[in-house]
C-alpha cells in the first residue's frame, strides 16, 4: 500500500459519469489557511519501506538465511492474521511492514471513543464467518436500524429514498432480494460461482442496473456507495462485485467500536498467546523465492534499516499482501502471471476522524453525502454503542474521502498537506451535516492516508482472479484480492483456503 513519489498542487474535484452528469465525490484541493482546529499527525500507510522496494531493493540478492520456520506469513492484515491464528499451533512467523498489525483494520481512541481508521463493519455471520468470530471471543452487534441516511445538502430536504426516490429505491431493493435468494447470487467463494453469476462480471454495475430499469436518479447514491466501498463509481465496477456489496441494503450490518480493528486485535492476541515474537512488525519483505520442494526463501529488512537485508526459509510461504505488491516481490514466476497481478488497480483514500466537543447530534450510523466533492460518507463512531453508553459531551465522525483519480490521490497523500486536505471536508460537513457542528465544536481532525487502499473491483475482476494460480510451488496467495472484492469476508475465504492446503500438506 505505497504511494507514488511525485507532487501536484491541485486536481480536478468534479467529474461526470456518462450521460448522467452525476457528481463524483472527491477530496478537494488547493491551499488552506491555518485551521481553527488541531490537525493530528498522519496515520495509515508508512510508504517509505515500500518505496525502497519499488526503487530497486526488490532486485537485491538474498543473503544467507538466518532462520527456518514451518510457515512464514507475509502481511499482517486480516487475511494474514487469520491464517496465523488458524495455524497457531504451528512453527510460524508473521512479517508485517507497519508498526502494528491489522492492515486497513486499525483504530485509535479520542478520549473514551474508539474510531476506525479504515475498515468499519461486517455483513455476513453465516458459516464459516460467524463461527470464526466466535472462536475469537467476539460477538458482533447489529447496528441499530435505520442504518443510514442519504443527504442532499439542501436545507430542510430529507433523505430522497424516503421521498421522491422511494419507488425507485424499493425497486432496487426488490431486485437485490431476488438475486440474493437465487442460486445464482454472485457470492463467495468465487470458485463456486454459477455461469449466470459469472455473466454479471462481464458487465458494469451501471449497465446491469440500467438493463433492469433501475431509475437513473439512484446513481447519485450508488456512485457514492461504490466509490466508498469498491474504489470507483458504478460505471467502473463489476456487476458481480456491485450486486454482492449492494445486497447489504436488505440486511443488518454489524460493527464493533473502532470498526474491524476489533477482529484484527483478537487474532493478533490469539497468535501471541501461542508464542512470543511470532508477529514481527516493521518488517518489509522485498523478495520471495518459491520452491517446488524444500523451503521457500523470503528476503526482508527492518523498515528502519533498509540497507541491511535479511533472509529466512519457510516450508510454506503465505503471501497475504495485495496482488499488485505480491507480483513485484515474487521471483521466478511466469511473467504473464506477474503482469496480471501487477496490473490490478488500487484505490487511494483519505479518512478524516473529526473530534467534537459539545452535545453530540442524533445521527444514524452512516450518512451519505450525495454530490459532495470532498467525501462520500461519514460514520458516527458512537452509533454502535448502546444509547446509555454514548458520551454526552463529545463525539467522533469518521469521514471517508476516496479519490476519483487514485494516481492523483496518491500524489496528494504523499505531499502530505493535512490542512489543504482537511479544509474542504470540514466545509462540506457544515453543509451536509450541519447538526454535527450545531451545538458542538470541532477541536481536532485526525487524518489517515491509504495510498493503495483496496483493489478496484472493475468489470472482469472475478474472471481474472479465478484464472490466477493461488499456489506457486510452496508459496500460497491469500489476500482479499483473490476474491476480487475488498471485504473482510474475502480475506477470510482466502485465508481458509490457504490453511486447508497447508493442513493437507
C-alpha positions in Angstrom: 0.0 0.0 0.0 2.5 2.5 -1.0 2.1 5.9 -2.7 3.6 7.4 -5.8 6.5 9.8 -5.4 5.7 13.0 -7.4 3.8 16.0 -6.3 0.8 18.0 -7.6 -0.6 21.3 -6.4 -4.2 20.9 -7.5 -6.6 18.4 -9.1 -10.0 18.3 -10.6 -12.7 18.0 -8.0 -15.8 17.2 -10.1 -16.1 14.6 -12.8 -19.1 13.5 -14.8 -20.5 9.9 -15.2 -21.6 9.2 -18.7 -24.8 10.9 -19.7 -26.0 11.2 -16.1 -23.6 14.1 -15.4 -23.6 12.8 -11.8 -21.0 14.4 -9.4 -18.2 12.1 -8.3 -17.1 12.5 -4.8 -13.5 13.7 -4.4 -11.3 15.0 -1.7 -10.8 18.7 -2.6 -7.6 20.5 -3.5 -6.0 23.9 -3.1 -4.2 25.7 -0.3 -5.8 26.1 3.1 -5.4 28.7 5.8 -4.4 27.8 9.4 -7.5 25.9 10.6 -9.3 26.7 13.8 -8.9 23.1 14.9 -5.9 20.9 15.7 -4.5 18.6 13.0 -3.3 15.3 14.3 -0.2 13.6 12.9 -0.6 11.3 9.9 -1.7 7.7 10.5 -2.1 5.0 7.9 0.4 4.0 5.3 4.2 4.2 6.1 5.2 4.1 2.4 8.9 4.6 2.8 9.9 0.9 3.0 7.6 0.1 0.1 9.2 2.8 -2.0 12.6 1.4 -1.2 11.5 -1.9 -2.7 9.9 -0.2 -5.7 13.0 1.9 -6.3 15.3 -1.1 -6.7 15.7 -3.0 -3.5 13.4 -5.8 -4.8 16.2 -6.8 -7.2 18.8 -7.1 -4.4 20.2 -10.6 -3.8 19.1 -12.6 -0.8 21.7 -13.0 2.0 22.2 -16.5 3.6 19.1 -17.5 5.6 19.4 -16.9 9.3 16.2 -18.8 10.4 14.0 -21.6 9.2 10.3 -21.9 10.1 7.4 -24.1 9.1 5.2 -21.2 7.9 6.0 -17.6 7.1 3.1 -15.3 6.6 3.9 -12.1 4.6 1.4 -9.4 5.6 -0.3 -8.9 8.9 -3.7 -7.6 7.7 -6.9 -9.5 8.2 -6.1 -12.4 5.8 -2.5 -12.9 7.2 -3.7 -12.8 10.8 -6.5 -15.2 10.0 -4.0 -17.7 8.5 -1.7 -17.4 11.5 -4.5 -17.6 14.1 -5.9 -20.7 12.5 -2.5 -22.3 12.5 -1.4 -21.0 15.8 0.0 -24.4 17.0 2.5 -24.5 14.1 6.0 -23.0 14.0 5.2 -19.7 12.2 6.2 -16.1 11.9 4.2 -13.1 10.5 6.1 -10.4 8.8 4.2 -7.1 8.9 5.8 -3.9 7.4 3.8 -1.4 9.6 4.4 -0.8 13.3 1.2 -2.7 14.2 -0.7 -5.5 12.5 -4.2 -5.1 11.1 -3.8 -3.7 7.6 -6.6 -1.3 7.0 -8.5 -2.7 10.0 -7.0 -0.4 12.6 -8.4 2.0 15.2 -7.4 4.8 17.5 -9.1 6.5 20.5 -10.0 10.0 21.3 -11.0 10.4 25.0 -13.2 7.4 25.5 -14.3 7.0 21.9 -12.8 4.3 19.7 -12.8 5.2 16.0 -11.9 3.3 12.8 -9.0 4.3 10.6 -10.4 2.3 7.7 -12.4 -1.0 7.6 -15.6 -0.3 9.6 -18.2 -3.1 9.6 -19.1 -6.7 8.6 -22.1 -8.2 6.8 -22.1 -11.9 6.9 -22.4 -14.0 10.0 -23.2 -17.3 8.2 -20.7 -20.1 8.3 -17.7 -20.0 8.2 -17.6 -16.4 9.3 -19.8 -16.4 12.3 -18.1 -19.5 13.8 -14.7 -17.9 13.2 -15.7 -14.8 15.1 -16.9 -17.0 18.0 -13.5 -18.7 18.2 -12.0 -15.2 18.7 -14.4 -14.5 21.5 -16.2 -11.8 19.5 -20.0 -11.2 19.5 -20.8 -8.9 16.6 -23.6 -6.4 17.4 -26.0 -5.3 14.8 -26.1 -1.6 14.0 -29.5 -0.1 15.0 -31.9 0.5 12.2 -32.3 2.6 10.2 -28.6 2.2 9.5 -28.0 5.1 7.2 -29.3 8.2 5.6 -28.7 9.9 2.2 -28.2 13.7 2.4 -28.6 16.2 -0.5 -27.1 19.2 1.3 -30.2 21.2 0.8 -31.6 22.6 4.0 -34.8 21.0 5.1 -34.7 18.3 2.4 -34.8 14.8 3.9 -33.5 11.5 2.6 -34.8 11.3 -1.0 -35.1 7.5 -0.6 -37.9 8.2 1.8 -39.5 10.7 -0.6 -39.1 11.2 -4.3 -36.9 8.2 -4.8 -38.9 5.8 -2.7 -40.5 3.8 -5.5 -37.1 3.5 -7.4 -35.3 2.5 -4.2 -38.0 -0.1 -3.5 -37.4 -1.5 -7.0 -33.7 -1.7 -6.3 -34.2 -3.5 -3.0 -36.6 -5.9 -4.6 -34.1 -6.7 -7.4 -31.4 -7.3 -4.9 -33.6 -9.5 -2.7 -34.5 -11.7 -5.8 -30.8 -12.0 -6.7 -29.8 -12.8 -3.1 -32.3 -15.6 -2.8 -31.3 -17.1 -6.1 -28.8 -19.9 -6.5 -27.0 -17.6 -9.0 -26.2 -14.9 -6.4 -22.7 -13.6 -7.1 -21.2 -14.7 -3.8 -18.0 -16.0 -2.3 -16.0 -18.1 -2.8 -15.9 -17.1 -6.4 -14.6 -20.5 -7.4 -18.2 -21.8 -6.8 -19.9 -19.1 -8.9 -22.5 -20.3 -11.4 -22.4 -19.3 -15.1 -25.2 -16.7 -14.7 -23.4 -15.1 -11.8 -20.1 -15.0 -13.8 -22.0 -13.3 -16.6 -22.5 -10.4 -14.3 -18.8 -9.9 -14.0 -18.7 -9.0 -17.7 -20.9 -6.0 -17.1 -20.5 -2.9 -15.2 -22.9 -2.4 -12.3 -24.3 0.7 -14.1 -25.1 -1.2 -17.3 -26.6 -4.1 -15.4 -28.9 -2.0 -13.2 -30.0 0.2 -16.2 -30.8 -3.1 -18.1 -33.0 -3.9 -15.1 -34.7 -0.5 -15.4 -33.4 0.9 -12.2 -34.1 4.7 -12.1 -31.1 6.8 -13.1 -31.7 9.1 -10.2 -30.5 6.5 -7.8 -27.0 6.6 -9.2 -26.2 9.7 -7.1 -26.4 7.4 -4.2 -25.0 4.3 -5.9 -21.9 6.1 -7.2 -21.1 7.3 -3.7 -21.6 3.8 -2.3 -19.4 2.2 -5.0 -16.7 4.8 -4.7 -16.5 4.4 -1.0 -16.8 0.6 -0.9 -15.3 -0.6 -4.1 -12.9 2.2 -5.3 -14.8 3.6 -8.3 -18.3 4.7 -9.4 -20.9 2.3 -10.6 -19.9 2.5 -14.3 -16.4 1.2 -13.5 -17.4 -1.6 -11.1 -18.1 -5.2 -11.9 -21.8 -6.0 -11.6 -20.7 -9.2 -9.7 -19.0 -7.2 -7.0 -21.5 -4.4 -7.0 -24.5 -6.7 -6.5 -22.6 -8.6 -3.8 -21.9 -5.4 -1.9 -25.2 -3.7 -2.5 -27.1 -6.7 -1.1 -26.3 -5.3 2.3 -29.0 -2.7 2.0 -31.5 -5.5 2.7 -29.7 -7.0 5.6 -28.4 -5.9 9.0 -24.8 -4.9 9.3 -22.6 -5.5 12.3 -19.9 -3.2 13.8 -17.6 -3.0 16.8 -16.5 0.2 18.5 -13.4 1.2 16.4 -14.6 -0.9 13.4 -12.9 -4.1 12.3 -9.8 -3.4 14.3 -11.5 -5.5 17.0 -11.2 -8.5 14.7 -7.5 -7.8 14.0 -6.7 -7.3 17.6 -8.4 -10.5 18.7 -6.5 -12.5 16.0 -3.2 -10.9 17.0 -3.7 -11.7 20.6 -4.5 -15.3 19.8 -1.3 -15.6 17.8 0.8 -14.0 20.5 -0.7 -16.2 23.2 0.6 -19.2 21.3 4.2 -18.0 21.4 6.2 -14.8 21.9 7.7 -13.0 19.0 5.5 -14.5 16.3 4.4 -11.2 14.8 7.4 -9.1 13.6 6.4 -5.5 12.8 8.4 -3.1 10.8 9.4 -6.0 8.6 9.3 -5.2 4.9 9.5 -8.2 2.5 11.4 -7.4 -0.7 11.7 -10.9 -2.3 10.1 -14.3 -2.2 11.6 -17.3 -3.9 9.2 -20.2 -4.2 10.4 -23.8 -4.2 8.8 -27.0 -5.6 10.2 -28.9 -2.7 12.2 -27.9 0.4 12.0 -24.4 1.6 11.0 -21.0 0.1 13.3 -18.1 0.8 12.0 -14.8 2.0 14.1 -11.6 1.9 13.2 -8.8 4.2 14.6 -5.8 6.0 13.8 -3.8 9.1 11.9 -0.7 7.9 14.3 1.5 9.8 17.4 -0.2 8.2 16.5 -0.8 4.5 20.2 -1.3 3.7 20.5 -4.4 5.8 18.7 -7.2 4.1 17.9 -10.4 6.0 16.6 -13.8 4.9 14.6 -16.7 6.3 13.4 -20.0 5.0 9.9 -21.5 5.3 8.3 -24.8 4.4 5.2 -22.7 3.4 5.2 -19.0 2.5 1.7 -17.4 2.6 1.6 -14.1 0.8 -1.2 -12.2 2.4 -0.4 -8.9 0.7 -2.2 -7.1 -2.2 -1.6 -8.7 -5.6 -0.1 -5.6 -7.1 2.7 -5.8 -4.5 3.0 -9.6 -4.3 3.7 -9.7 -8.1 6.6 -7.3 -7.5 8.4 -9.4 -4.9 7.7 -13.0 -6.1 10.7 -14.3 -8.1 10.8 -16.9 -10.8 7.1 -16.7 -11.5 5.6 -16.9 -15.0 5.8 -13.4 -16.5 2.2 -13.5 -17.6 1.0 -14.2 -14.1 3.2 -11.4 -12.7 1.9 -9.0 -15.3 -1.7 -9.8 -14.4 -1.0 -9.3 -10.7 0.8 -6.1 -11.0 -1.7 -4.5 -13.5 -4.5 -4.6 -11.0 -5.7 -1.1 -9.9 -5.9 0.1 -6.4 -7.9 3.0 -5.0 -6.4 5.8 -2.9 -8.2 7.0 0.2 -8.3 9.6 2.9 -10.1 9.1 6.2 -10.7 12.1 8.5 -11.7 11.4 12.1 -13.3 14.6 13.3 -13.4 15.1 17.0 -16.1 17.3 18.5 -16.7 18.8 21.9 -20.3 19.5 22.9 -23.6 17.7 22.8 -23.5 15.0 20.1 -26.2 15.1 17.5 -28.5 12.1 16.9 -27.0 10.7 13.8 -27.6 7.4 12.0 -24.6 5.1 11.8 -23.7 6.1 8.2 -24.5 9.4 6.4 -24.1 9.6 2.6 -23.4 13.0 1.1 -24.9 13.0 -2.4 -23.0 15.2 -4.7 -20.3 16.2 -2.2 -17.0 16.9 -3.7 -14.7 16.2 -0.8 -16.1 13.0 0.8 -18.5 10.1 0.3 -19.9 9.3 3.7 -19.4 9.8 7.4 -19.8 7.2 10.1 -20.8 8.1 13.7 -18.2 6.4 15.9 -20.6 6.2 18.8 -23.6 4.9 17.0 -22.5 1.3 17.6 -22.8 1.8 21.3 -26.0 1.3 23.4 -27.6 4.7 23.9 -26.8 4.6 27.6 -23.1 4.2 26.9 -22.7 7.1 24.4 -20.8 10.1 25.6 -22.9 13.2 26.5 -20.4 15.9 25.7 -18.1 14.7 22.9 -18.2 12.6 19.7 -16.2 11.5 16.7 -17.2 11.3 13.0 -15.2 9.0 10.7 -15.3 10.7 7.3 -14.4 8.6 4.2 -12.9 10.5 1.3 -11.9 8.3 -1.6 -10.2 9.8 -4.6 -11.9 9.5 -8.0 -8.4 9.6 -9.6 -6.3 7.2 -7.5 -3.0 8.3 -9.0 -3.6 12.0 -8.3 -4.8 11.0 -4.8 -1.6 9.2 -4.1 0.4 12.2 -5.1 -1.6 14.4 -2.8 -1.3 12.0 0.1 2.4 11.7 -0.4 2.7 15.5 -0.4 1.0 15.4 2.9 -0.6 18.8 3.2 -3.0 18.0 6.0 -4.6 21.4 6.2 -5.4 21.5 2.5 -6.9 18.0 2.6 -9.0 18.6 5.7 -10.4 22.0 4.9 -12.9 21.1 2.1 -14.1 18.1 4.1 -14.9 20.3 7.1 -16.5 22.9 4.9 -18.8 20.3 3.3 -19.6 18.7 6.7 -21.2 22.1 7.6 -23.4 21.8 4.5 -24.4 18.1 4.6 -24.3 17.5 8.4 -25.0 20.9 9.9 -26.3 19.2 13.0 -22.9 17.7 13.7 -21.4 21.2 14.1 -24.6 22.8 15.5 -24.1 22.7 19.3 -20.6 21.1 19.1 -17.2 22.4 18.2 -14.7 20.7 16.0 -11.5 20.5 18.1 -9.3 18.1 16.1 -9.2 16.4 12.7 -7.1 13.3 12.6 -6.1 12.2 9.0 -5.3 8.7 7.8 -3.9 8.1 4.4 -4.2 4.9 2.3 -2.1 5.1 -0.8 -3.4 1.8 -2.2 -6.5 1.3 0.0 -8.0 -1.6 -1.8 -8.5 -3.4 -5.1 -10.8 -1.6 -7.5 -13.4 -4.3 -8.5 -13.5 -3.5 -12.2 -15.5 -5.5 -14.7 -13.8 -8.8 -15.4 -12.1 -8.9 -12.0 -13.8 -12.1 -10.9 -12.7 -13.9 -14.1 -9.2 -12.6 -13.7 -8.9 -13.8 -10.1 -10.4 -17.2 -10.9 -7.8 -17.7 -13.6 -4.8 -16.7 -11.5 -2.9 -19.5 -9.7 -3.2 -19.4 -5.9 -0.3 -21.7 -5.4 3.2 -21.3 -6.8 5.3 -24.2 -5.5 5.2 -23.8 -1.8 4.0 -20.2 -1.9 0.3 -19.6 -1.4 -1.5 -16.4 -2.2 -4.0 -15.5 0.5 -5.4 -11.9 0.3 -8.8 -10.4 -0.2 -7.7 -9.5 -3.7 -8.1 -13.2 -4.6 -11.9 -12.9 -4.4 -12.0 -9.7 -6.4 -13.8 -7.8 -3.7 -12.2 -5.8 -0.8 -14.1 -7.2 2.1 -13.4 -8.9 5.5 -15.3 -12.0 4.2 -13.0 -12.1 1.1 -9.9 -12.1 3.4 -11.3 -14.9 5.5 -12.3 -17.0 2.4 -8.7 -16.7 1.1 -7.2 -17.5 4.5 -9.3 -20.6 5.0 -8.3 -21.8 1.5 -4.6 -21.4 2.3 -5.0 -23.1 5.7 -6.7 -26.1 4.1 -3.8 -26.6 1.6 -1.2 -26.4 4.4 -3.1 -28.8 6.6 -3.3 -31.3 3.8 0.4 -31.0 3.3 
